[in-house]
Amino acid sequence: MNKPAILVIGHGSRDVDALREFEQVAEHLKHRFADRKIETGYLEFAKPVIAEGVEKLIKQGVTEIIGLPGMLMAAGHAKNDIPSELNTLMAEHDGLKITYATELGVQPKMLQAAAARIEEAESQFSRDYQRKDTLLVVVGRGASDPDANSNISKITRMLEEGMGFGWAITCYSGVTTPLVDEALEKAHGLGYKNVIVFPYFLFTGRLVKRIYAWADDYQAKYPEVQVVKASYLNDHPLVIDTFVDKLQEAEQGTGNMNCQMCQYRVQILGNEHKVGAPQEGHHHHVRGSGTDADHTHSHSHDHGHHHHHHNH
């Protein structure tokens, strides 16, 4: 019996470096699953879009696919936009079955990969460096979903306790608050002379570059503080291992989203109006619209998105 094919689903970006890194992760998975058909598909901007990735697999005789989202947290994209597209594609192709895996989430291997990136950055400090004298700044993408945002806070706390930092704060690159520059300014009063800025992101892109620019601005304003920029997660082996785990969960039927705290299912404080809203995609206008390499004008859409809705 043939094993299901795999569609690795990315957010998509106008930043060509981000797309290159996503494709590298897909290559790692192709090596891990050499006996399976694997394609990629993007939600927005880049090509192939999700539908094109599915069509490629169908042309190879595939009737069963596992959709593997390259998403750290389950916000609007993972809960709403991607499953909406996959449901539509199944309705359009008789006999096609697509099983949707869950996001990477808060997992021990992801925490270990994050710790490894932070440890790599620590080598930039002077010899007398100590974690207890250091502020760790964990930066999430930011979403309109408080469940996803709270997971970044959980990761921050686990890294702070597990690694023994003097203090740690959570901030975001957009959509929600505090933003990086605001958080750094407020935390400056704590008096830490060592600061590590760690973007909890999978890949580079405009947002990661913006985070690093904020870190540079803070360093320039306070030269007495040593600011180190940690690398984002990228294709760390433990990240790839987590993708494999998520694929296996989908095959075994054990992967479940956190519906207990889903703003589209239950009344979450401040988001009561979103319960039961229809499930529909919100990226038609930028689906496959191209990258920076295709456009000479400046159009910032590598952003935190607006409200997304979902009906479980």
C-alpha positions as CSV (number, residue, x, y, z in Angstrom):
1,M,0.0,0.0,0.0
2,N,1.4,3.4,-1.1
3,K,2.0,5.9,1.7
4,P,0.2,9.2,1.4
5,A,2.1,12.0,-0.4
6,I,3.2,15.1,1.5
7,L,2.3,18.7,0.7
8,V,4.6,21.0,2.7
9,I,2.7,24.2,3.1
10,G,4.4,27.5,3.6
11,H,3.1,31.0,4.5
12,G,4.9,32.5,1.6
13,S,6.8,35.7,1.5
14,R,8.0,38.5,-0.8
15,D,11.5,37.9,0.6
16,V,13.4,35.4,-1.6
17,D,15.7,34.4,1.2
18,A,12.7,33.2,3.2
19,L,11.5,31.1,0.3
20,R,14.9,29.6,-0.2
21,E,15.0,28.6,3.5
22,F,11.5,27.1,3.3
23,E,12.5,25.0,0.2
24,Q,15.6,23.8,2.1
25,V,13.3,22.5,4.9
26,A,11.3,20.7,2.2
27,E,14.5,19.2,0.9
28,H,15.3,17.8,4.3
29,L,11.9,16.2,4.4
30,K,12.4,14.7,1.0
31,H,15.6,13.1,2.3
32,R,13.7,11.7,5.3
33,F,10.9,10.4,3.2
34,A,12.6,9.3,0.0
35,D,9.9,6.8,-0.7
36,R,7.1,9.4,-0.9
37,K,6.0,12.0,-3.4
38,I,6.5,15.5,-1.9
39,E,5.6,18.9,-3.2
40,T,5.4,22.4,-1.7
41,G,2.6,25.0,-1.8
42,Y,2.4,28.6,-0.5
43,L,-0.6,30.4,1.0
44,E,0.4,33.8,-0.4
45,F,2.8,35.7,-2.6
46,A,5.1,32.9,-3.8
47,K,4.5,30.0,-6.2
48,P,3.5,27.3,-6.4
49,V,0.4,28.2,-4.5
50,I,-1.3,25.4,-2.5
51,A,-3.6,24.4,-5.3
52,E,-0.7,24.1,-7.7
53,G,1.1,21.9,-5.3
54,V,-1.9,19.6,-5.0
55,E,-2.3,19.5,-8.8
56,K,1.3,18.4,-9.2
57,L,0.6,15.5,-6.9
58,I,-2.6,14.5,-8.6
59,K,-0.8,14.4,-11.9
60,Q,1.5,11.9,-10.3
61,G,-1.4,9.6,-9.5
62,V,-1.8,10.7,-5.9
63,T,-5.2,10.3,-4.2
64,E,-4.2,10.7,-0.6
65,I,-2.2,13.7,0.7
66,I,-1.0,14.9,4.1
67,G,-0.9,18.7,4.3
68,L,2.0,19.6,6.6
69,P,1.9,23.2,7.6
70,G,5.2,25.1,8.1
71,M,3.7,27.1,10.9
72,L,5.0,27.6,14.4
73,M,1.7,28.4,16.1
74,A,-2.0,27.9,15.2
75,A,-3.4,31.3,14.5
76,G,-5.5,32.4,11.5
77,H,-3.5,30.8,8.8
78,A,-3.3,27.3,10.4
79,K,-6.8,27.4,11.9
80,N,-8.6,29.0,9.0
81,D,-7.0,29.9,5.7
82,I,-5.1,26.7,5.0
83,P,-7.9,24.2,5.9
84,S,-10.3,26.3,3.9
85,E,-8.2,25.9,0.8
86,L,-7.7,22.2,1.4
87,N,-11.4,21.6,1.9
88,T,-12.1,23.4,-1.3
89,L,-9.6,21.3,-3.2
90,M,-11.1,18.1,-1.9
91,A,-14.5,19.2,-2.9
92,E,-13.2,20.0,-6.4
93,H,-11.5,16.6,-6.9
94,D,-13.5,13.4,-6.5
95,G,-11.7,10.7,-4.6
96,L,-9.0,13.1,-3.2
97,K,-8.3,12.8,0.5
98,I,-6.2,15.4,2.3
99,T,-5.3,14.9,6.0
100,Y,-4.3,18.2,7.6
101,A,-1.5,17.9,10.2
102,T,-1.1,20.4,13.1
103,E,1.3,23.2,13.5
104,L,4.7,22.7,15.1
105,G,3.5,24.2,18.4
106,V,5.1,24.2,21.8
107,Q,7.1,20.9,21.8
108,P,10.2,19.8,23.7
109,K,12.2,19.5,20.5
110,M,11.3,23.0,19.4
111,L,12.4,24.3,22.8
112,Q,15.7,22.4,22.5
113,A,16.2,23.9,19.0
114,A,15.5,27.4,20.4
115,A,17.9,26.8,23.2
116,A,20.6,25.8,20.7
117,R,20.1,29.0,18.7
118,I,20.4,31.0,21.9
119,E,23.6,29.1,22.9
120,E,25.1,29.8,19.5
121,A,24.5,33.5,20.1
122,E,26.1,33.5,23.5
123,S,29.5,32.9,22.0
124,Q,29.5,36.5,21.0
125,F,29.7,37.8,24.6
126,S,32.9,38.4,26.5
127,R,34.5,35.7,28.7
128,D,32.9,36.9,31.9
129,Y,29.4,36.4,30.5
130,Q,26.8,34.8,32.8
131,R,23.2,34.0,32.0
132,K,22.0,35.3,35.4
133,D,23.2,38.8,34.3
134,T,21.4,38.6,31.0
135,L,18.0,39.6,29.6
136,L,16.5,37.2,27.1
137,V,14.1,38.9,24.6
138,V,11.9,36.4,22.8
139,V,10.1,37.8,19.7
140,G,7.0,36.2,18.2
141,R,5.4,37.1,14.9
142,G,2.3,38.4,16.6
143,A,-1.3,37.5,15.6
144,S,-4.9,38.5,16.2
145,D,-5.3,35.2,18.0
146,P,-4.5,35.4,21.8
147,D,-4.0,31.6,22.0
148,A,-1.1,31.8,19.5
149,N,0.4,34.9,21.2
150,S,0.2,33.2,24.6
151,N,2.2,30.3,23.4
152,I,5.1,32.6,22.7
153,S,4.9,33.7,26.3
154,K,5.0,30.1,27.4
155,I,8.1,29.5,25.3
156,T,9.8,32.5,26.8
157,R,9.1,31.3,30.4
158,M,10.3,27.8,29.7
159,L,13.6,29.1,28.1
160,E,14.1,31.5,31.0
161,E,13.7,28.9,33.7
162,G,15.3,26.1,31.7
163,M,18.4,28.0,30.8
164,G,18.7,30.2,33.9
165,F,18.5,33.7,32.5
166,G,18.3,36.7,34.9
167,W,15.1,37.8,33.3
168,A,13.1,37.2,30.1
169,I,10.5,39.2,28.2
170,T,8.1,38.5,25.3
171,C,7.4,40.9,22.5
172,Y,6.1,40.7,18.9
173,S,7.0,42.0,15.5
174,G,3.5,43.2,14.7
175,V,-0.3,43.0,15.2
176,T,-0.2,42.8,18.9
177,T,1.8,44.4,21.7
178,P,4.4,45.1,22.9
179,L,6.4,45.6,19.8
180,V,10.2,45.0,20.0
181,D,11.3,48.6,20.3
182,E,8.7,49.4,23.0
183,A,9.6,46.2,25.0
184,L,13.4,46.9,24.8
185,E,12.9,50.5,26.0
186,K,10.7,49.4,29.0
187,A,13.0,46.6,29.9
188,H,16.1,48.8,29.9
189,G,15.2,50.0,33.3
190,L,15.9,46.5,34.7
191,G,19.6,47.4,34.3
192,Y,20.8,44.3,32.4
193,K,24.1,44.9,30.5
194,N,23.7,41.7,28.3
195,V,20.7,41.4,26.1
196,I,19.9,38.5,23.7
197,V,17.2,39.2,21.0
198,F,15.9,35.9,19.8
199,P,13.3,35.9,17.0
200,Y,11.1,32.8,17.5
201,F,10.6,32.5,13.7
202,L,11.1,29.6,11.3
203,F,12.6,31.6,8.5
204,T,14.0,35.0,7.7
205,G,12.0,37.7,5.9
206,R,11.0,41.3,6.3
207,L,9.8,40.8,9.9
208,V,13.0,39.1,11.1
209,K,15.1,41.8,9.4
210,R,12.9,44.4,11.1
211,I,13.5,42.8,14.5
212,Y,17.3,42.9,14.0
213,A,17.0,46.5,13.0
214,W,15.2,47.3,16.2
215,A,18.0,45.5,18.1
216,D,20.6,47.6,16.3
217,D,18.7,50.8,17.2
218,Y,18.6,49.8,20.8
219,Q,22.3,49.0,20.8
220,A,23.1,52.4,19.2
221,K,21.1,54.2,21.8
222,Y,22.6,52.3,24.7
223,P,26.2,51.5,23.9
224,E,26.9,50.4,27.4
225,V,24.7,47.4,26.8
226,Q,26.0,44.5,24.8
227,V,23.2,43.3,22.5
228,V,23.5,40.0,20.7
229,K,21.1,38.9,17.9
230,A,20.3,35.2,18.0
231,S,19.5,33.3,14.8
232,Y,15.9,32.2,14.2
233,L,15.1,28.5,14.1
234,N,15.4,27.7,10.4
235,D,16.3,24.1,9.5
236,H,17.7,23.0,12.9
237,P,17.7,19.2,13.0
238,L,15.3,19.2,15.9
239,V,12.9,21.4,13.9
240,I,13.0,18.8,11.1
241,D,12.4,16.1,13.7
242,T,9.3,17.9,14.9
243,F,7.9,18.1,11.3
244,V,8.4,14.3,11.2
245,D,6.5,13.9,14.4
246,K,3.6,16.0,13.1
247,L,3.4,13.9,10.0
248,Q,3.3,10.7,12.0
249,E,0.6,12.2,14.3
250,A,-1.5,13.0,11.2
251,E,-1.1,9.5,9.9
252,Q,-2.1,8.0,13.3
253,G,-5.0,10.4,13.8
254,T,-3.5,11.7,17.1
255,G,-2.8,15.3,16.0
256,N,-5.3,17.7,17.5
257,M,-5.6,21.5,17.6
258,N,-6.0,23.4,20.8
259,C,-9.8,23.8,20.4
260,Q,-10.3,24.5,24.1
261,M,-8.7,28.0,23.6
262,C,-9.8,28.6,20.0
263,Q,-11.3,32.0,19.6
264,Y,-13.5,30.7,16.8
265,R,-15.1,28.0,19.0
266,V,-15.3,29.4,22.5
267,Q,-15.7,32.9,23.9
268,I,-12.1,34.1,24.6
269,L,-11.9,37.3,26.5
270,G,-11.9,40.3,24.2
271,N,-12.7,38.1,21.1
272,E,-16.3,37.0,21.9
273,H,-17.6,38.2,18.5
274,K,-15.5,35.7,16.6
275,V,-17.2,32.6,17.8
276,G,-18.8,30.6,14.9
277,A,-17.7,33.0,12.2
278,P,-17.5,31.3,8.7
279,Q,-14.4,29.5,7.6
280,E,-13.0,31.2,4.5
281,G,-9.7,32.2,3.0
282,H,-8.5,35.8,3.1
283,H,-5.5,35.7,0.8
284,H,-7.1,35.7,-2.7
285,H,-5.6,39.1,-3.6
286,V,-2.0,38.1,-2.9
287,R,-2.1,34.4,-3.8
288,G,0.9,33.8,-6.1
289,S,1.3,37.5,-6.6
290,G,5.1,37.3,-6.6
291,T,8.2,38.1,-4.5
292,D,10.5,41.1,-4.3
293,A,12.4,39.6,-7.2
294,D,9.3,40.1,-9.3
295,H,8.4,43.6,-8.2
296,T,10.4,46.8,-8.4
297,H,7.9,48.8,-6.2
298,S,7.9,48.7,-2.4
299,H,4.8,47.0,-1.0
300,S,5.0,45.7,2.5
301,H,2.7,42.7,3.0
302,D,5.0,40.4,5.0
303,H,3.0,41.4,8.0
304,G,0.9,40.3,10.9
305,H,-2.5,39.7,9.4
306,H,-5.9,41.1,10.3
307,H,-8.8,39.1,11.7
308,H,-9.3,35.5,10.5
309,H,-12.4,33.4,11.2
310,H,-13.0,29.8,11.7
311,N,-15.9,27.5,12.2
312,H,-14.9,24.1,13.6
